[in-house]
Amino acid sequence: MTSETYRNPILDADWSDPDVVRVGDDYYLTASSFGRAPGLPLLHSRDLVNWTLVGHALERLEPAAEFAGPRHDCGVWAPSLRYHDERFWIFWGDPDQGIFQVNAPQIRGPWTRPHLLKAGKGLIDPCPLWDEETGEAYLVHAWAKSRSGVKNRLTGHRMRPDGTDLLDEGKVIVDGDRIPGWFTLEGPKLYRHDGWFWILAPAGGVETGWQGAFRSRGFFGPYEERIVLEQKDTDVNGPHQGGWVRTPSGEDWFLHFQQRGAYGRVVHLQPMSWGPDNWPVLGDDGAPVAEHRRPGLPPQPPAAPATDDDFPGGRYGRQWQWTANPGDGWATQHSGDGLRLTCVRSADAHDLRKLPHVLTQRLPGRPCAVEVELRLDSDEPGARAGLAVLGDAFGWIGLQRGTDGTVHLVHRFAEAVAETERDAAHPRLAPEGRARLRIEIGAGARCRFSADVGDGDGFRPSGPVFTATPWRWVGALLGLFALAPAGQGHAGTAAFTRFRISAS
């Protein structure tokens, strides 16, 4: 790679189902956040290659009671980001509730509370379009068979221009069952270009599918179709589902994801052009590119969403999300640095997957080492805190207070089918009640745990290699947590300092 080129993926972590919009000289991206809070991440770029996380559009998931506990594969699916009438708009589908939208005058907000545009089961992947020529507004969405019994089709509606209501019952405008070889048609993005209505939509399944393009002179069809991006002889499986954006000079680009197991859905940038027959051509004649010249935009310094955190004043950075809607007092602010987490009492202390108070961020897509310093400030027997890799299976290393008052370094894991954790290594004494924790994450998301308990031996490896696993739709997560067994009264806190992720 040279200074004139970029290499994919441009976002090498789980920024699932990306959509992108340009406003002036700025580019903004959002992605699925499922059951984590805050939701709807907001990323910013000036060159489509270097991105930073600037906030979230959804402070809490609604209805709040539905997301008081983890629902890792539910919540916010496949949002669409648009700019209209001097406002940013995000539409998304909650497969159990329906289609929502929020809007704001600036990307950093304030964002409105979620408005339920259409209630129903299995309504997913909505995308609006405001037709500047006619003043009419439209919406297209897909279907989740797991909730509705319906899939492989796109339904179109007329919409009130203020985005508050749909004006009809909807009509199937693309039926994938009628297209030979097509299945699992979903994720539509709707555009108006060159006198056509365009729908860019993937099919074929998340890990193995392709990107389709559909066009029609009228919104309700009939639509012609074409496959415009597929794996071909590259190593990019299922180049899939994303958004088209045009630069001020007229260059066209397409952002999409690639499913990479425990790393989730990483984001690629493809060049886009228009063929002699006026159909879009993505990548290198329909195959994803690994390296390409940069967009013709002003050079920008290297940037990426933040990972490291010193937790100034006890506050955690934008990169962190809870595994459910946050509760009061889980993290307390104070005058110094470091994250102070309350040892929340829970009957599910044996299973991190069931806890809403795990503070998480995305697993990096490249080999790395994760480190954090931990001090357990709890006298409660059974209180514990640690650093975790969380998915269908999980592993963690940290500190636990024993019934005899001593603090031990513990390392535990649970397989995907297990209902409770068990030891991955023999506990060892942590005489100062503190430790430096480390996870080295190598190829294939293979994780090696180690710790330094201040006994002069430095970092010592702990337990066998643990291979991270994803959730059903979500990549594995890094997590910090503090908890105590069920009971009464305050159970103390745990302090985390100097969270770092370094390339390895």
C-alpha positions as CSV (number, residue, x, y, z in Angstrom):
1,M,0.0,0.0,0.0
2,T,1.3,3.5,-0.9
3,S,0.1,7.0,0.1
4,E,-2.0,7.0,-3.0
5,T,-3.8,3.7,-2.2
6,Y,-5.9,2.2,0.5
7,R,-6.3,-1.4,1.6
8,N,-9.5,-3.2,2.6
9,P,-11.1,-3.6,5.0
10,I,-11.2,0.1,5.9
11,L,-13.0,-0.6,9.2
12,D,-11.5,-3.9,10.5
13,A,-14.0,-4.7,13.2
14,D,-17.7,-5.4,13.5
15,W,-19.4,-2.3,11.9
16,S,-22.3,-4.4,10.7
17,D,-24.7,-3.5,7.8
18,P,-23.1,-0.1,7.1
19,D,-24.9,2.8,5.4
20,V,-23.3,6.1,4.4
21,V,-24.3,9.6,3.3
22,R,-22.4,12.7,2.2
23,V,-23.2,16.2,3.5
24,G,-21.0,18.8,2.0
25,D,-17.4,17.7,2.3
26,D,-18.2,15.3,5.2
27,Y,-19.2,11.6,5.1
28,Y,-21.2,9.9,7.8
29,L,-21.7,6.2,8.5
30,T,-24.0,4.2,10.8
31,A,-24.3,0.5,11.5
32,S,-26.3,-2.1,13.2
33,S,-26.0,-2.2,17.0
34,F,-28.5,-4.9,17.9
35,G,-29.2,-5.1,21.6
36,R,-26.3,-2.9,22.9
37,A,-26.6,0.6,24.3
38,P,-26.0,3.3,23.3
39,G,-27.0,2.2,19.8
40,L,-26.7,3.4,16.2
41,P,-23.0,4.4,16.1
42,L,-22.2,7.5,14.1
43,L,-18.8,7.6,12.3
44,H,-17.3,10.5,10.4
45,S,-14.8,10.8,7.6
46,R,-13.4,13.3,5.1
47,D,-11.8,10.8,2.7
48,L,-14.0,7.6,3.0
49,V,-10.9,5.7,4.2
50,N,-10.1,7.1,7.7
51,W,-13.1,7.1,10.1
52,T,-13.7,8.2,13.7
53,L,-16.6,7.5,16.0
54,V,-18.3,10.7,16.9
55,G,-21.3,9.5,18.9
56,H,-24.5,7.4,18.9
57,A,-28.0,8.3,17.8
58,L,-29.9,6.0,20.2
59,E,-29.2,6.5,23.9
60,R,-31.5,3.6,25.0
61,L,-33.4,0.9,23.2
62,E,-37.2,1.1,23.5
63,P,-39.4,-0.1,24.9
64,A,-36.9,0.0,27.8
65,A,-38.4,-3.0,29.6
66,E,-37.7,-5.2,26.6
67,F,-34.0,-4.4,26.8
68,A,-33.4,-4.4,30.5
69,G,-31.5,-7.6,29.9
70,P,-29.2,-8.8,27.1
71,R,-30.9,-9.5,23.7
72,H,-27.7,-9.9,21.7
73,D,-29.2,-10.6,18.3
74,C,-32.3,-8.4,18.6
75,G,-32.9,-4.6,18.6
76,V,-31.4,-2.4,15.9
77,W,-31.0,-4.2,12.6
78,A,-29.6,-2.7,9.4
79,P,-30.2,1.1,9.6
80,S,-30.3,3.5,6.8
81,L,-28.8,7.0,7.1
82,R,-30.1,9.9,5.0
83,Y,-30.0,13.7,5.0
84,H,-33.1,15.6,4.0
85,D,-34.7,18.9,4.7
86,E,-31.5,20.0,6.7
87,R,-31.9,17.0,9.0
88,F,-30.2,13.7,9.4
89,W,-32.5,10.7,9.4
90,I,-32.0,7.1,10.5
91,F,-34.5,4.4,9.8
92,W,-34.1,0.8,11.2
93,G,-36.1,-2.3,11.7
94,D,-36.5,-4.1,15.0
95,P,-37.6,-7.6,13.9
96,D,-39.8,-8.0,17.0
97,Q,-41.5,-4.6,16.9
98,G,-41.4,-2.8,13.5
99,I,-39.8,0.1,11.7
100,F,-38.4,3.0,13.7
101,Q,-36.9,6.4,12.8
102,V,-35.0,9.1,14.6
103,N,-33.8,12.4,13.2
104,A,-31.6,15.4,14.2
105,P,-30.4,18.8,12.9
106,Q,-26.7,17.8,13.5
107,I,-25.0,14.4,13.4
108,R,-24.1,14.8,17.1
109,G,-27.7,15.5,17.9
110,P,-29.9,16.1,19.7
111,W,-31.7,13.1,18.2
112,T,-35.4,12.6,18.6
113,R,-36.8,9.7,20.6
114,P,-37.5,6.7,18.4
115,H,-40.8,7.0,16.5
116,L,-42.5,3.7,15.5
117,L,-43.3,4.2,11.8
118,K,-44.9,0.8,11.2
119,A,-45.6,-1.9,13.8
120,G,-45.2,-5.5,12.9
121,K,-43.2,-8.7,13.2
122,G,-40.3,-9.3,10.8
123,L,-40.1,-5.8,9.2
124,I,-36.4,-5.2,8.7
125,D,-33.9,-3.2,6.7
126,P,-36.0,-0.1,5.9
127,C,-34.7,2.7,3.6
128,P,-36.5,5.9,2.8
129,L,-36.3,8.1,-0.3
130,W,-37.4,11.6,-0.8
131,D,-37.9,12.3,-4.5
132,E,-36.7,15.8,-5.0
133,E,-38.3,16.0,-8.4
134,T,-41.9,15.2,-7.3
135,G,-41.8,15.9,-3.6
136,E,-43.1,12.4,-2.8
137,A,-41.5,10.1,-0.3
138,Y,-41.1,6.4,-0.3
139,L,-39.9,3.5,1.9
140,V,-38.7,0.0,1.1
141,H,-38.1,-2.8,3.5
142,A,-37.2,-6.5,3.7
143,W,-38.6,-9.3,5.8
144,A,-37.2,-11.6,8.5
145,K,-38.7,-15.1,8.1
146,S,-37.9,-16.0,11.7
147,R,-40.6,-13.5,12.8
148,S,-43.0,-13.2,9.8
149,G,-42.7,-16.5,7.9
150,V,-41.8,-14.3,4.9
151,K,-38.4,-13.7,3.2
152,N,-36.7,-13.0,-0.1
153,R,-38.9,-10.1,-1.1
154,L,-38.9,-6.3,-0.8
155,T,-42.0,-4.3,0.0
156,G,-42.5,-0.7,-1.0
157,H,-44.7,2.1,0.6
158,R,-45.5,5.7,0.0
159,M,-44.5,7.7,3.0
160,R,-45.5,11.0,4.5
161,P,-42.7,13.5,3.6
162,D,-42.3,14.3,7.3
163,G,-41.4,10.6,7.9
164,T,-44.1,10.0,10.5
165,D,-46.4,7.6,8.7
166,L,-46.8,5.3,5.8
167,L,-49.6,6.1,3.3
168,D,-50.5,2.6,2.1
169,E,-50.4,-1.0,3.1
170,G,-47.4,-1.7,0.9
171,K,-46.8,-3.7,-2.2
172,V,-44.2,-6.3,-3.0
173,I,-42.0,-4.6,-5.5
174,V,-39.3,-7.2,-5.9
175,D,-40.0,-10.9,-5.3
176,G,-36.8,-12.8,-5.1
177,D,-38.6,-16.1,-5.5
178,R,-39.4,-15.1,-9.1
179,I,-35.7,-14.5,-9.9
180,P,-33.9,-17.8,-10.8
181,G,-31.2,-18.6,-8.3
182,W,-31.9,-15.7,-5.9
183,F,-32.6,-16.3,-2.2
184,T,-32.5,-14.3,1.1
185,L,-33.0,-10.9,-0.7
186,E,-32.7,-8.2,2.0
187,G,-30.9,-5.0,3.1
188,P,-32.3,-2.7,0.4
189,K,-30.9,0.8,-0.1
190,L,-33.1,3.1,-2.3
191,Y,-31.9,5.8,-4.6
192,R,-33.0,8.0,-7.5
193,H,-30.5,8.4,-10.4
194,D,-30.6,9.2,-14.0
195,G,-34.4,8.9,-14.2
196,W,-34.5,5.5,-12.5
197,F,-35.4,4.3,-9.1
198,W,-32.5,2.1,-7.9
199,I,-32.5,-0.5,-5.2
200,L,-29.1,-1.8,-4.2
201,A,-29.8,-5.0,-2.2
202,P,-27.8,-8.2,-1.3
203,A,-29.0,-11.7,-1.6
204,G,-27.6,-15.2,-1.1
205,G,-26.9,-15.2,2.6
206,V,-24.5,-13.2,4.8
207,E,-21.4,-15.4,4.5
208,T,-21.7,-16.4,0.8
209,G,-24.0,-13.9,-1.0
210,W,-23.7,-11.2,-3.6
211,Q,-24.7,-7.6,-4.1
212,G,-27.6,-7.0,-6.5
213,A,-28.9,-3.9,-8.2
214,F,-32.5,-3.3,-9.3
215,R,-33.9,-0.5,-11.4
216,S,-37.3,0.7,-12.6
217,R,-38.8,3.8,-14.1
218,G,-41.5,3.7,-11.4
219,F,-41.1,3.1,-7.7
220,F,-43.6,0.2,-7.6
221,G,-41.9,-1.5,-10.5
222,P,-41.4,-3.6,-12.5
223,Y,-37.7,-3.9,-11.7
224,E,-34.8,-5.3,-13.7
225,E,-32.0,-7.0,-11.7
226,R,-28.3,-7.6,-12.0
227,I,-25.6,-9.0,-9.8
228,V,-23.0,-6.2,-9.5
229,L,-20.5,-7.5,-6.9
230,E,-19.6,-11.1,-5.9
231,Q,-16.6,-13.0,-4.5
232,K,-15.4,-14.4,-7.9
233,D,-11.8,-15.6,-7.4
234,T,-11.0,-13.3,-4.4
235,D,-10.8,-14.2,-0.7
236,V,-13.6,-11.8,0.2
237,N,-16.6,-14.0,0.9
238,G,-20.1,-12.6,0.5
239,P,-19.3,-9.0,-0.4
240,H,-22.6,-7.8,0.9
241,Q,-25.0,-5.1,1.9
242,G,-24.0,-1.4,2.1
243,G,-24.4,2.0,0.6
244,W,-23.5,4.2,-2.4
245,V,-22.1,7.6,-2.0
246,R,-20.9,10.2,-4.6
247,T,-18.1,12.7,-4.0
248,P,-18.3,16.4,-4.9
249,S,-16.3,15.7,-8.0
250,G,-18.6,13.0,-9.2
251,E,-16.7,9.9,-8.1
252,D,-18.9,7.0,-7.0
253,W,-18.0,4.6,-4.1
254,F,-19.7,1.7,-2.4
255,L,-19.2,0.5,1.2
256,H,-20.2,-3.0,2.2
257,F,-19.4,-5.7,4.7
258,Q,-17.7,-9.0,4.7
259,Q,-18.6,-11.6,7.4
260,R,-15.4,-12.8,9.2
261,G,-16.6,-15.1,11.9
262,A,-15.7,-13.9,15.4
263,Y,-14.6,-10.6,14.0
264,G,-18.1,-9.9,12.8
265,R,-18.8,-7.8,9.7
266,V,-15.8,-5.7,8.6
267,V,-16.3,-2.9,6.1
268,H,-14.8,-2.6,2.6
269,L,-14.7,0.3,0.2
270,Q,-15.3,-0.4,-3.5
271,P,-14.9,1.9,-6.5
272,M,-18.1,2.3,-8.4
273,S,-18.7,3.4,-12.0
274,W,-21.4,3.2,-14.6
275,G,-21.1,0.8,-17.5
276,P,-22.0,1.6,-21.1
277,D,-25.5,0.1,-20.5
278,N,-25.9,2.5,-17.5
279,W,-25.7,-0.3,-14.8
280,P,-23.4,0.2,-11.9
281,V,-20.0,-1.6,-11.9
282,L,-18.6,-2.3,-8.5
283,G,-15.0,-3.2,-7.6
284,D,-12.8,-4.6,-10.3
285,D,-15.4,-5.5,-12.9
286,G,-17.7,-6.9,-10.2
287,A,-15.0,-8.5,-7.9
288,P,-14.0,-6.8,-4.6
289,V,-10.7,-5.0,-4.6
290,A,-8.0,-5.6,-1.9
291,E,-6.1,-2.4,-2.7
292,H,-7.1,0.6,-4.8
293,R,-6.2,4.2,-5.4
294,R,-7.7,6.5,-2.8
295,P,-10.8,8.6,-3.5
296,G,-10.0,11.9,-5.1
297,L,-10.5,13.8,-1.9
298,P,-8.2,16.0,0.2
299,P,-5.6,13.9,2.1
300,Q,-6.4,13.2,5.7
301,P,-4.2,12.0,8.6
302,P,-4.6,8.3,9.5
303,A,-7.5,7.8,11.8
304,A,-9.7,4.9,13.2
305,P,-12.4,4.5,15.9
306,A,-10.8,4.8,19.3
307,T,-10.0,1.7,21.4
308,D,-7.7,2.8,24.2
309,D,-9.1,4.5,27.3
310,D,-7.8,6.1,30.5
311,F,-11.4,6.7,31.7
312,P,-10.8,10.3,32.8
313,G,-13.1,11.3,35.6
314,G,-14.5,7.8,35.6
315,R,-16.1,8.3,32.2
316,Y,-15.8,5.8,29.5
317,G,-15.3,6.7,25.8
318,R,-17.7,6.4,22.9
319,Q,-16.3,3.1,21.9
320,W,-18.0,1.3,24.8
321,Q,-21.5,-0.1,24.9
322,W,-23.4,-2.0,27.6
323,T,-25.0,-5.3,26.7
324,A,-28.4,-3.9,27.5
325,N,-29.9,-0.6,28.6
326,P,-27.7,0.8,31.3
327,G,-28.8,0.9,35.0
328,D,-28.2,3.6,37.5
329,G,-24.9,3.5,39.3
330,W,-23.2,0.9,37.2
331,A,-20.3,3.3,36.6
332,T,-19.5,6.1,39.0
333,Q,-17.8,9.4,38.1
334,H,-15.0,10.7,40.3
335,S,-12.1,13.2,40.3
336,G,-9.3,11.0,39.0
337,D,-8.7,8.6,36.1
338,G,-9.9,5.0,35.9
339,L,-13.2,3.3,35.4
340,R,-15.1,2.5,38.7
341,L,-17.6,-0.3,38.1
342,T,-20.1,-1.3,40.8
343,C,-20.1,-5.0,41.7
344,V,-23.7,-5.4,40.6
345,R,-25.4,-8.3,42.4
346,S,-26.8,-10.9,40.1
347,A,-28.3,-14.4,40.2
348,D,-26.6,-14.9,36.9
349,A,-23.0,-14.4,38.2
350,H,-22.1,-17.8,36.6
351,D,-22.8,-16.6,33.0
352,L,-21.6,-13.3,31.6
353,R,-23.9,-13.8,28.6
354,K,-26.9,-13.1,30.8
355,L,-25.6,-9.9,32.4
356,P,-26.7,-6.4,31.2
357,H,-23.8,-4.6,33.0
358,V,-20.9,-5.8,30.9
359,L,-19.2,-2.8,29.2
360,T,-18.1,-3.9,25.7
361,Q,-16.3,-2.8,22.6
362,R,-15.6,-4.5,19.3
363,L,-13.0,-7.2,18.8
364,P,-10.3,-5.9,16.5
365,G,-10.0,-7.7,13.2
366,R,-6.2,-7.8,13.3
367,P,-3.9,-9.7,15.7
368,C,-3.5,-7.6,18.9
369,A,-2.8,-7.6,22.6
370,V,-5.4,-6.2,25.0
371,E,-4.3,-5.0,28.5
372,V,-6.0,-3.4,31.5
373,E,-5.1,-2.9,35.1
374,L,-7.6,-4.0,37.7
375,R,-8.1,-3.4,41.4
376,L,-10.9,-5.2,43.3
377,D,-12.3,-2.9,46.0
378,S,-14.9,-5.3,47.5
379,D,-14.9,-7.3,50.7
380,E,-18.0,-9.3,49.5
381,P,-17.2,-13.0,49.3
382,G,-17.7,-14.1,45.7
383,A,-17.3,-10.5,44.3
384,R,-15.3,-10.6,41.1
385,A,-14.3,-8.4,38.1
386,G,-12.3,-9.0,35.0
387,L,-11.6,-8.7,31.3
388,A,-13.6,-10.9,29.0
389,V,-14.0,-12.1,25.4
390,L,-17.7,-12.5,25.0
391,G,-19.7,-14.4,22.4
392,D,-21.8,-17.6,22.2
393,A,-18.8,-18.9,24.2
394,F,-16.9,-16.7,26.5
395,G,-13.6,-16.6,28.5
396,W,-12.4,-14.1,31.1
397,I,-9.6,-13.5,33.5
398,G,-9.8,-11.3,36.6
399,L,-10.0,-11.2,40.4
400,Q,-12.3,-12.7,42.9
401,R,-12.7,-12.3,46.7
402,G,-12.7,-15.6,48.6
403,T,-14.7,-16.5,51.6
404,D,-11.5,-16.3,53.7
405,G,-11.0,-12.7,52.6
406,T,-8.1,-13.3,50.2
407,V,-8.2,-12.2,46.6
408,H,-7.4,-14.7,43.8
409,L,-6.6,-14.4,40.2
410,V,-9.2,-16.6,38.4
411,H,-9.6,-17.6,34.7
412,R,-12.9,-19.0,33.6
413,F,-14.7,-20.0,30.4
414,A,-18.0,-21.4,29.1
415,E,-18.6,-23.3,25.9
416,A,-21.5,-22.2,23.7
417,V,-23.7,-25.0,24.9
418,A,-22.7,-24.6,28.6
419,E,-25.1,-22.9,31.0
420,T,-22.4,-22.1,33.6
421,E,-18.7,-21.1,33.5
422,R,-15.9,-23.3,34.9
423,D,-12.2,-22.8,35.6
424,A,-9.7,-22.6,32.8
425,A,-6.8,-22.6,35.1
426,H,-6.1,-23.1,38.8
427,P,-6.7,-19.9,40.9
428,R,-3.7,-18.2,42.3
429,L,-3.3,-15.7,45.0
430,A,-3.3,-12.0,44.2
431,P,-1.8,-10.6,47.4
432,E,-2.3,-6.9,46.7
433,G,-5.9,-7.3,45.4
434,R,-4.8,-6.1,42.0
435,A,-3.5,-7.4,38.7
436,R,-2.6,-6.5,35.2
437,L,-4.6,-8.6,32.7
438,R,-3.7,-9.4,29.2
439,I,-5.2,-11.2,26.2
440,E,-3.2,-11.8,23.1
441,I,-5.5,-12.4,20.2
442,G,-3.9,-14.1,17.2
443,A,-5.0,-15.4,13.8
444,G,-8.4,-17.0,13.8
445,A,-9.4,-15.1,17.0
446,R,-7.3,-17.5,19.1
447,C,-6.9,-15.9,22.6
448,R,-4.1,-16.5,25.1
449,F,-4.8,-15.1,28.6
450,S,-2.1,-14.0,31.0
451,A,-1.8,-11.9,34.1
452,D,0.7,-10.1,36.4
453,V,-0.4,-10.2,40.0
454,G,2.6,-8.1,41.3
455,D,4.5,-11.0,42.8
456,G,7.6,-10.3,40.8
457,D,7.0,-13.0,38.2
458,G,5.6,-10.6,35.6
459,F,3.0,-11.8,33.1
460,R,2.4,-15.5,33.4
461,P,0.2,-17.4,30.9
462,S,-3.1,-18.9,32.2
463,G,-5.0,-21.8,30.8
464,P,-5.2,-23.2,27.3
465,V,-5.9,-21.2,24.1
466,F,-9.5,-20.0,23.8
467,T,-11.0,-19.4,20.4
468,A,-13.5,-16.5,20.3
469,T,-16.9,-17.2,18.8
470,P,-19.5,-14.7,17.5
471,W,-23.1,-14.4,18.5
472,R,-25.6,-15.3,15.8
473,W,-25.4,-11.9,14.0
474,V,-22.8,-10.1,16.1
475,G,-19.1,-10.5,16.3
476,A,-17.3,-11.3,19.6
477,L,-16.9,-8.5,22.1
478,L,-14.2,-7.4,24.5
479,G,-15.8,-6.7,27.9
480,L,-15.1,-5.3,31.3
481,F,-17.4,-6.3,34.2
482,A,-17.8,-6.3,38.0
483,L,-20.4,-8.4,39.8
484,A,-21.3,-10.1,43.1
485,P,-23.6,-13.0,44.0
486,A,-27.2,-12.2,44.7
487,G,-27.8,-10.7,48.1
488,Q,-28.5,-7.5,50.0
489,G,-26.6,-4.2,50.3
490,H,-23.7,-2.6,48.4
491,A,-21.1,-5.1,47.3
492,G,-18.2,-2.7,46.6
493,T,-16.5,-1.7,43.3
494,A,-13.8,-2.6,40.9
495,A,-11.4,-0.1,39.3
496,F,-10.0,-0.5,35.8
497,T,-7.2,1.7,34.5
498,R,-5.1,2.0,31.3
499,F,-7.1,0.0,28.9
500,R,-4.9,-0.5,25.8
501,I,-5.1,-2.4,22.5
502,S,-1.8,-2.7,20.7
503,A,-0.9,-4.4,17.4
504,S,0.9,-7.7,17.7
